Amino acid sequence: MKIANISIRACRHAPGTQYKLKDGQPLSFDFLALRFESDEGITVDTFGFAGRSSIAMGAVAEEIVKPFFLGKDPEYRERNWHEFRKLNRAWNFVPGYSLAPFDIATWLMVSTAAGLPLYRYLGAYRDSMPIYGSSLTLDSAEEYAAEALSLKNRNWAGYKLHPPADREMNFAAHRACREAVGPDFRLMSDPVGSLSFHDNLAFGKMLEDLDYYWLEEALYDENIGSIRELTRTLDIPIVGGETAENHPGGVAEMIATRAVDIVRADASWSGGVTGLMKTAHLAESFAMNCEVHTAIYHPLELVNLHCAAAMKNCEMFEVLVPEQLFAIGMKDPMDIRNGVAHLPQAPGLGIELDWDFIDACTIKEYS
């Protein structure tokens, strides 16, 4: 089997809500929609993360990544992964999330050809995953507390705050959430590297007193020495690695030296299914969990879910909330019932993309 054709669209969707990302900018979604066709009549579709510019990332995908994959055999995923790494080093330096949809598509092609859902093709460990909600940046401590309580009442497994940069409100939001949900509901924190090492010491101690489950991206992932020192100083588990380039190599030192207690990876930012599963297996060899990081848009979240269901060392599945904002681009929603996400059983990804929605969001077609 060979990849005979790849079409790429740059897309933009503006949900028009009051929600914001960590940079304070209004929420808008730039993404790529890609279709892959084989010479044996297999067609698969996937999303690609595009940061703040689908036009820019679409050009990278069209000019650098697509020519490499055209004509390649999707069954030779391991060879393709290594050869692309060499190509990328030769003055290309595209981010891992540009490779990701192409690597994902090769896995979807071969699992579709095998007549198996992706997670069972990978080697299933389970058929469902408990989910936890992951916040956007909210305007008040009370909003965080209300969202946490709402998820508890829906039987979700936990709630993770992405707090604002303001220190006073940050601390207040974490206290308010614990007060709202009581002592027995998992709470996590992800300040996205916005605190200094010194501030993290005080912040981490507060989270320990409030019995938070983990502290994630306390510092930027490249600050491995400082992260390691924080891990050794605090009792709360420290989580990191999601932004490291070139998984699994980019997180190998983090794992081997226990700079973190839990490593992060996902099928989008970690360079596809191949990069994610390599990281998960590396972590497993050190008796460390690989908690799969959100891939944001649900067509990519579903790839994450397949991967998480094919590994033992992942406890919960992350979904950004309100989840309806990110449930775009699929004909049918993810099957989430009573706080548990269930795997689709159709071959490949197990769902179809909503091309009417994609048509409405398309701002440029590359081929």
NORWOLIN-V251226 format. One record per residue. N is the residue number from 1. PSI is psi in radians with two decimals (none if undefined). OMEGA is omega in radians with two decimals (999 if undefined). BURIAL is + if it has 24 or more other ideal C-beta (glycine too) atoms within 12 Angstrom, else -. Layout:
# NORWOLIN-V251226
n=N psi=PSI omega=OMEGA burial=BURIAL
n=N psi=PSI omega=OMEGA burial=BURIAL
This chain:
# NORWOLIN-V251226
n=1 psi=2.44 omega=3.11 burial=+
n=2 psi=2.64 omega=3.03 burial=-
n=3 psi=1.98 omega=-3.01 burial=+
n=4 psi=-0.51 omega=-3.09 burial=-
n=5 psi=2.51 omega=3.07 burial=-
n=6 psi=2.14 omega=3.05 burial=+
n=7 psi=2.48 omega=-3.02 burial=+
n=8 psi=2.36 omega=3.05 burial=+
n=9 psi=2.38 omega=2.94 burial=+
n=10 psi=2.27 omega=-3.03 burial=+
n=11 psi=2.67 omega=3.07 burial=+
n=12 psi=2.33 omega=3.12 burial=+
n=13 psi=2.21 omega=3.12 burial=+
n=14 psi=1.78 omega=-3.08 burial=-
n=15 psi=-0.29 omega=3.05 burial=-
n=16 psi=0.84 omega=3.13 burial=-
n=17 psi=3.06 omega=3.10 burial=-
n=18 psi=-0.05 omega=-3.04 burial=-
n=19 psi=2.62 omega=-3.08 burial=+
n=20 psi=2.76 omega=2.97 burial=-
n=21 psi=3.12 omega=-3.04 burial=-
n=22 psi=-0.49 omega=-3.13 burial=-
n=23 psi=0.02 omega=3.12 burial=-
n=24 psi=-0.05 omega=-3.13 burial=-
n=25 psi=2.60 omega=3.10 burial=-
n=26 psi=2.60 omega=-3.09 burial=-
n=27 psi=2.15 omega=2.98 burial=+
n=28 psi=2.67 omega=-3.02 burial=+
n=29 psi=2.02 omega=2.92 burial=+
n=30 psi=2.30 omega=-3.14 burial=+
n=31 psi=2.84 omega=3.01 burial=+
n=32 psi=2.52 omega=2.96 burial=+
n=33 psi=2.16 omega=-3.03 burial=+
n=34 psi=2.47 omega=3.04 burial=+
n=35 psi=2.29 omega=-3.13 burial=+
n=36 psi=2.31 omega=3.13 burial=+
n=37 psi=2.36 omega=3.11 burial=+
n=38 psi=2.92 omega=3.10 burial=+
n=39 psi=-0.05 omega=3.10 burial=-
n=40 psi=0.24 omega=3.02 burial=-
n=41 psi=0.20 omega=3.10 burial=-
n=42 psi=2.25 omega=3.10 burial=+
n=43 psi=2.27 omega=3.06 burial=+
n=44 psi=2.62 omega=-3.14 burial=+
n=45 psi=2.60 omega=3.05 burial=+
n=46 psi=2.80 omega=3.01 burial=+
n=47 psi=2.83 omega=2.96 burial=+
n=48 psi=2.40 omega=3.07 burial=+
n=49 psi=2.49 omega=-3.07 burial=+
n=50 psi=0.29 omega=3.11 burial=+
n=51 psi=-2.33 omega=-3.14 burial=+
n=52 psi=0.02 omega=-3.11 burial=-
n=53 psi=1.78 omega=3.06 burial=-
n=54 psi=-0.47 omega=3.09 burial=+
n=55 psi=-0.83 omega=-3.13 burial=+
n=56 psi=-0.81 omega=-3.09 burial=-
n=57 psi=-0.54 omega=3.05 burial=+
n=58 psi=-0.67 omega=3.11 burial=+
n=59 psi=-0.72 omega=3.08 burial=-
n=60 psi=-0.80 omega=-3.14 burial=+
n=61 psi=-0.73 omega=-3.09 burial=+
n=62 psi=-0.74 omega=-2.98 burial=+
n=63 psi=-0.48 omega=-3.03 burial=-
n=64 psi=-0.86 omega=-3.00 burial=+
n=65 psi=-0.78 omega=-3.11 burial=+
n=66 psi=-0.83 omega=-3.13 burial=+
n=67 psi=-0.55 omega=3.11 burial=-
n=68 psi=-0.72 omega=-3.02 burial=+
n=69 psi=-0.41 omega=3.10 burial=+
n=70 psi=2.26 omega=-3.14 burial=+
n=71 psi=-0.14 omega=3.14 burial=-
n=72 psi=2.65 omega=3.06 burial=+
n=73 psi=2.07 omega=-3.11 burial=-
n=74 psi=-0.28 omega=3.09 burial=+
n=75 psi=-0.31 omega=3.13 burial=-
n=76 psi=0.91 omega=-3.07 burial=-
n=77 psi=-0.71 omega=-3.11 burial=+
n=78 psi=-0.78 omega=3.11 burial=-
n=79 psi=-0.76 omega=3.13 burial=-
n=80 psi=-0.72 omega=-3.11 burial=+
n=81 psi=-0.80 omega=-3.13 burial=+
n=82 psi=-0.69 omega=-3.11 burial=-
n=83 psi=-0.59 omega=3.09 burial=-
n=84 psi=-0.62 omega=3.10 burial=+
n=85 psi=-0.74 omega=3.10 burial=+
n=86 psi=-0.76 omega=3.12 burial=-
n=87 psi=-0.74 omega=-3.07 burial=-
n=88 psi=-0.56 omega=3.10 burial=+
n=89 psi=-0.38 omega=-3.07 burial=-
n=90 psi=1.06 omega=3.03 burial=-
n=91 psi=0.32 omega=3.07 burial=-
n=92 psi=-1.02 omega=3.05 burial=-
n=93 psi=0.76 omega=3.06 burial=-
n=94 psi=2.60 omega=-3.14 burial=+
n=95 psi=2.74 omega=-3.11 burial=+
n=96 psi=-0.55 omega=-3.12 burial=+
n=97 psi=-0.21 omega=3.02 burial=+
n=98 psi=-0.62 omega=3.05 burial=+
n=99 psi=-0.59 omega=-2.91 burial=+
n=100 psi=-0.91 omega=-3.07 burial=+
n=101 psi=-0.47 omega=3.11 burial=+
n=102 psi=-0.78 omega=3.07 burial=+
n=103 psi=-0.76 omega=3.11 burial=+
n=104 psi=-0.79 omega=-3.09 burial=+
n=105 psi=-0.64 omega=3.13 burial=+
n=106 psi=-0.68 omega=3.08 burial=+
n=107 psi=-0.68 omega=3.13 burial=+
n=108 psi=-0.63 omega=3.11 burial=+
n=109 psi=-0.83 omega=-3.05 burial=+
n=110 psi=-0.59 omega=3.09 burial=+
n=111 psi=-0.59 omega=3.04 burial=+
n=112 psi=-0.78 omega=3.12 burial=+
n=113 psi=-0.58 omega=3.14 burial=+
n=114 psi=-0.16 omega=-3.14 burial=-
n=115 psi=0.44 omega=-3.09 burial=-
n=116 psi=2.53 omega=2.94 burial=+
n=117 psi=2.62 omega=-3.01 burial=+
n=118 psi=-0.77 omega=-3.05 burial=+
n=119 psi=-0.56 omega=3.10 burial=+
n=120 psi=-0.51 omega=3.03 burial=+
n=121 psi=-0.68 omega=3.10 burial=+
n=122 psi=-0.54 omega=-3.05 burial=+
n=123 psi=1.63 omega=-2.97 burial=-
n=124 psi=2.49 omega=2.96 burial=+
n=125 psi=-0.50 omega=-3.14 burial=-
n=126 psi=3.01 omega=-3.10 burial=+
n=127 psi=-0.03 omega=3.14 burial=-
n=128 psi=2.84 omega=-3.11 burial=+
n=129 psi=2.35 omega=2.96 burial=+
n=130 psi=2.52 omega=-3.07 burial=+
n=131 psi=2.66 omega=2.99 burial=+
n=132 psi=2.65 omega=-3.12 burial=+
n=133 psi=2.51 omega=-3.10 burial=+
n=134 psi=2.09 omega=-2.95 burial=+
n=135 psi=2.82 omega=2.79 burial=+
n=136 psi=-2.96 omega=3.09 burial=+
n=137 psi=2.01 omega=-3.05 burial=+
n=138 psi=2.97 omega=-2.97 burial=+
n=139 psi=-0.24 omega=-3.08 burial=-
n=140 psi=2.77 omega=3.07 burial=-
n=141 psi=-0.62 omega=-3.12 burial=+
n=142 psi=-0.61 omega=3.11 burial=-
n=143 psi=-0.72 omega=3.08 burial=+
n=144 psi=-0.79 omega=-3.11 burial=+
n=145 psi=-0.73 omega=3.14 burial=+
n=146 psi=-0.69 omega=3.14 burial=+
n=147 psi=-0.75 omega=3.11 burial=+
n=148 psi=-0.80 omega=-3.13 burial=+
n=149 psi=-0.65 omega=3.11 burial=+
n=150 psi=-0.74 omega=3.13 burial=+
n=151 psi=-0.66 omega=3.07 burial=+
n=152 psi=-0.74 omega=-3.12 burial=+
n=153 psi=-0.32 omega=3.09 burial=-
n=154 psi=0.12 omega=3.10 burial=+
n=155 psi=0.45 omega=3.01 burial=-
n=156 psi=2.80 omega=-3.01 burial=+
n=157 psi=-0.28 omega=-3.11 burial=+
n=158 psi=-3.12 omega=-3.12 burial=+
n=159 psi=2.34 omega=3.12 burial=+
n=160 psi=2.24 omega=3.12 burial=+
n=161 psi=2.38 omega=2.82 burial=+
n=162 psi=1.58 omega=-2.97 burial=+
n=163 psi=2.81 omega=3.05 burial=+
n=164 psi=2.90 omega=-3.11 burial=+
n=165 psi=-0.44 omega=-3.14 burial=-
n=166 psi=2.08 omega=-3.03 burial=-
n=167 psi=-0.79 omega=-3.08 burial=-
n=168 psi=-0.80 omega=3.13 burial=-
n=169 psi=-0.62 omega=3.09 burial=+
n=170 psi=-0.94 omega=-3.12 burial=+
n=171 psi=-0.70 omega=-3.12 burial=+
n=172 psi=-0.68 omega=-3.12 burial=+
n=173 psi=-0.71 omega=-3.14 burial=+
n=174 psi=-0.66 omega=3.08 burial=+
n=175 psi=-0.72 omega=-3.11 burial=+
n=176 psi=-0.67 omega=3.14 burial=+
n=177 psi=-0.77 omega=3.13 burial=+
n=178 psi=-0.70 omega=3.12 burial=+
n=179 psi=-0.64 omega=-3.08 burial=-
n=180 psi=-0.70 omega=-3.00 burial=+
n=181 psi=-0.19 omega=-3.12 burial=+
n=182 psi=-3.06 omega=-2.97 burial=-
n=183 psi=-0.22 omega=-2.92 burial=-
n=184 psi=0.15 omega=-3.13 burial=-
n=185 psi=2.32 omega=-3.11 burial=+
n=186 psi=2.27 omega=3.01 burial=+
n=187 psi=2.42 omega=3.11 burial=+
n=188 psi=2.87 omega=3.14 burial=+
n=189 psi=2.42 omega=3.11 burial=+
n=190 psi=1.55 omega=3.14 burial=+
n=191 psi=0.05 omega=3.04 burial=+
n=192 psi=0.79 omega=3.02 burial=+
n=193 psi=0.35 omega=-3.03 burial=+
n=194 psi=-0.09 omega=-3.11 burial=+
n=195 psi=2.61 omega=3.05 burial=+
n=196 psi=2.93 omega=3.08 burial=-
n=197 psi=-0.79 omega=-3.13 burial=-
n=198 psi=-0.81 omega=3.13 burial=-
n=199 psi=-0.62 omega=-3.14 burial=+
n=200 psi=-0.51 omega=3.10 burial=+
n=201 psi=-0.84 omega=3.12 burial=+
n=202 psi=-0.72 omega=-3.13 burial=-
n=203 psi=-0.80 omega=3.14 burial=+
n=204 psi=-0.69 omega=3.09 burial=+
n=205 psi=-0.70 omega=3.09 burial=-
n=206 psi=-0.77 omega=3.13 burial=+
n=207 psi=-0.64 omega=3.08 burial=+
n=208 psi=-0.75 omega=3.12 burial=+
n=209 psi=-0.55 omega=-3.14 burial=-
n=210 psi=0.03 omega=3.11 burial=+
n=211 psi=0.83 omega=3.03 burial=-
n=212 psi=2.65 omega=-2.97 burial=+
n=213 psi=-0.64 omega=3.04 burial=+
n=214 psi=2.83 omega=3.03 burial=+
n=215 psi=2.10 omega=-2.99 burial=+
n=216 psi=2.49 omega=-3.14 burial=+
n=217 psi=0.90 omega=3.07 burial=+
n=218 psi=-0.62 omega=3.05 burial=+
n=219 psi=2.87 omega=3.11 burial=+
n=220 psi=2.56 omega=-3.00 burial=-
n=221 psi=-0.44 omega=-3.13 burial=+
n=222 psi=-0.23 omega=-3.14 burial=-
n=223 psi=1.03 omega=-2.97 burial=+
n=224 psi=-0.72 omega=-3.13 burial=+
n=225 psi=-0.77 omega=3.13 burial=-
n=226 psi=-0.64 omega=3.08 burial=+
n=227 psi=-0.75 omega=3.13 burial=+
n=228 psi=-0.74 omega=3.13 burial=+
n=229 psi=-0.68 omega=3.09 burial=-
n=230 psi=-0.73 omega=3.12 burial=+
n=231 psi=-0.68 omega=-3.12 burial=+
n=232 psi=-0.38 omega=-3.10 burial=-
n=233 psi=-0.68 omega=-3.07 burial=-
n=234 psi=2.69 omega=3.07 burial=+
n=235 psi=-0.51 omega=-3.14 burial=-
n=236 psi=2.40 omega=3.10 burial=+
n=237 psi=2.35 omega=3.12 burial=+
n=238 psi=2.34 omega=-3.03 burial=+
n=239 psi=2.43 omega=3.11 burial=+
n=240 psi=3.08 omega=3.04 burial=+
n=241 psi=-0.14 omega=-3.00 burial=+
n=242 psi=-0.53 omega=-3.09 burial=+
n=243 psi=-0.01 omega=3.13 burial=+
n=244 psi=2.32 omega=3.11 burial=+
n=245 psi=2.73 omega=3.00 burial=+
n=246 psi=0.96 omega=2.99 burial=+
n=247 psi=2.51 omega=0.04 burial=+
n=248 psi=-0.20 omega=-3.08 burial=+
n=249 psi=-0.61 omega=-3.10 burial=+
n=250 psi=-0.30 omega=3.12 burial=+
n=251 psi=0.11 omega=-3.06 burial=+
n=252 psi=-0.75 omega=3.14 burial=+
n=253 psi=-0.70 omega=3.08 burial=+
n=254 psi=-0.79 omega=-3.08 burial=+
n=255 psi=-0.89 omega=-3.01 burial=+
n=256 psi=-0.57 omega=-3.12 burial=-
n=257 psi=0.13 omega=3.14 burial=-
n=258 psi=0.67 omega=3.02 burial=+
n=259 psi=-0.49 omega=3.05 burial=+
n=260 psi=2.79 omega=3.05 burial=+
n=261 psi=-0.50 omega=-3.13 burial=+
n=262 psi=2.36 omega=3.13 burial=+
n=263 psi=2.67 omega=3.13 burial=+
n=264 psi=2.53 omega=3.04 burial=+
n=265 psi=2.82 omega=3.05 burial=+
n=266 psi=2.93 omega=-3.04 burial=+
n=267 psi=-0.18 omega=-3.14 burial=+
n=268 psi=-1.07 omega=-3.06 burial=+
n=269 psi=-0.30 omega=-3.09 burial=+
n=270 psi=0.25 omega=3.04 burial=+
n=271 psi=0.45 omega=3.04 burial=+
n=272 psi=-3.05 omega=3.10 burial=+
n=273 psi=-0.71 omega=-3.10 burial=+
n=274 psi=-0.87 omega=-3.13 burial=+
n=275 psi=-0.72 omega=3.13 burial=+
n=276 psi=-0.85 omega=-3.07 burial=+
n=277 psi=-0.60 omega=3.06 burial=+
n=278 psi=-0.76 omega=3.12 burial=+
n=279 psi=-0.76 omega=3.14 burial=+
n=280 psi=-0.73 omega=-3.12 burial=+
n=281 psi=-0.62 omega=3.05 burial=+
n=282 psi=-0.80 omega=3.12 burial=+
n=283 psi=-0.72 omega=-3.14 burial=+
n=284 psi=-0.64 omega=-3.13 burial=-
n=285 psi=-0.31 omega=3.06 burial=-
n=286 psi=0.30 omega=-3.13 burial=+
n=287 psi=0.70 omega=-3.12 burial=-
n=288 psi=2.48 omega=3.05 burial=+
n=289 psi=2.54 omega=2.95 burial=+
n=290 psi=1.73 omega=3.13 burial=+
n=291 psi=2.05 omega=-2.98 burial=+
n=292 psi=2.19 omega=-3.10 burial=+
n=293 psi=2.52 omega=-3.13 burial=+
n=294 psi=2.45 omega=3.01 burial=+
n=295 psi=0.16 omega=2.95 burial=+
n=296 psi=-1.29 omega=-3.07 burial=+
n=297 psi=2.43 omega=-2.98 burial=+
n=298 psi=-0.53 omega=3.02 burial=+
n=299 psi=-0.57 omega=3.04 burial=+
n=300 psi=-0.59 omega=3.06 burial=+
n=301 psi=-0.64 omega=-3.13 burial=+
n=302 psi=-0.61 omega=3.02 burial=+
n=303 psi=-0.78 omega=3.07 burial=+
n=304 psi=-0.77 omega=-3.11 burial=+
n=305 psi=-0.74 omega=3.08 burial=+
n=306 psi=-0.77 omega=-3.12 burial=+
n=307 psi=-0.76 omega=3.14 burial=+
n=308 psi=-0.60 omega=3.13 burial=+
n=309 psi=-0.19 omega=3.14 burial=+
n=310 psi=0.26 omega=3.08 burial=+
n=311 psi=2.57 omega=3.13 burial=+
n=312 psi=-0.57 omega=-2.97 burial=-
n=313 psi=0.80 omega=3.01 burial=+
n=314 psi=2.14 omega=-3.00 burial=+
n=315 psi=-0.73 omega=-3.04 burial=+
n=316 psi=2.83 omega=-3.11 burial=+
n=317 psi=2.26 omega=-3.05 burial=+
n=318 psi=2.33 omega=3.07 burial=+
n=319 psi=2.17 omega=3.07 burial=+
n=320 psi=2.48 omega=3.13 burial=+
n=321 psi=2.63 omega=-0.02 burial=+
n=322 psi=2.24 omega=-2.98 burial=+
n=323 psi=-0.39 omega=-3.13 burial=+
n=324 psi=-0.48 omega=3.13 burial=-
n=325 psi=-0.57 omega=-3.00 burial=+
n=326 psi=-0.03 omega=3.14 burial=+
n=327 psi=1.10 omega=-3.07 burial=+
n=328 psi=2.65 omega=2.95 burial=+
n=329 psi=0.12 omega=3.10 burial=+
n=330 psi=2.51 omega=3.11 burial=+
n=331 psi=-0.63 omega=3.12 burial=-
n=332 psi=2.53 omega=-3.12 burial=-
n=333 psi=2.87 omega=2.98 burial=-
n=334 psi=2.55 omega=-3.09 burial=+
n=335 psi=1.59 omega=3.14 burial=+
n=336 psi=2.08 omega=-3.13 burial=+
n=337 psi=2.15 omega=3.04 burial=-
n=338 psi=0.73 omega=3.09 burial=-
n=339 psi=0.24 omega=-3.12 burial=+
n=340 psi=2.30 omega=3.07 burial=+
n=341 psi=2.22 omega=-3.09 burial=+
n=342 psi=2.44 omega=-3.09 burial=+
n=343 psi=2.38 omega=3.01 burial=+
n=344 psi=2.68 omega=-3.04 burial=+
n=345 psi=-0.02 omega=3.06 burial=-
n=346 psi=2.77 omega=-3.11 burial=+
n=347 psi=2.69 omega=3.10 burial=+
n=348 psi=-2.32 omega=3.13 burial=+
n=349 psi=-0.49 omega=3.06 burial=+
n=350 psi=0.01 omega=3.09 burial=+
n=351 psi=2.97 omega=3.05 burial=+
n=352 psi=2.51 omega=3.03 burial=+
n=353 psi=2.70 omega=3.14 burial=+
n=354 psi=1.67 omega=-3.06 burial=+
n=355 psi=-0.33 omega=3.00 burial=-
n=356 psi=-0.76 omega=3.08 burial=-
n=357 psi=-0.78 omega=-3.12 burial=+
n=358 psi=-0.72 omega=3.08 burial=+
n=359 psi=-0.75 omega=-3.11 burial=-
n=360 psi=-0.44 omega=-3.11 burial=-
n=361 psi=-0.17 omega=-3.02 burial=+
n=362 psi=2.22 omega=3.08 burial=+
n=363 psi=-0.24 omega=3.05 burial=+
n=364 psi=2.38 omega=3.02 burial=+
n=365 psi=2.30 omega=-3.07 burial=-
n=366 psi=-0.35 omega=3.08 burial=+
n=367 psi=none omega=999 burial=-
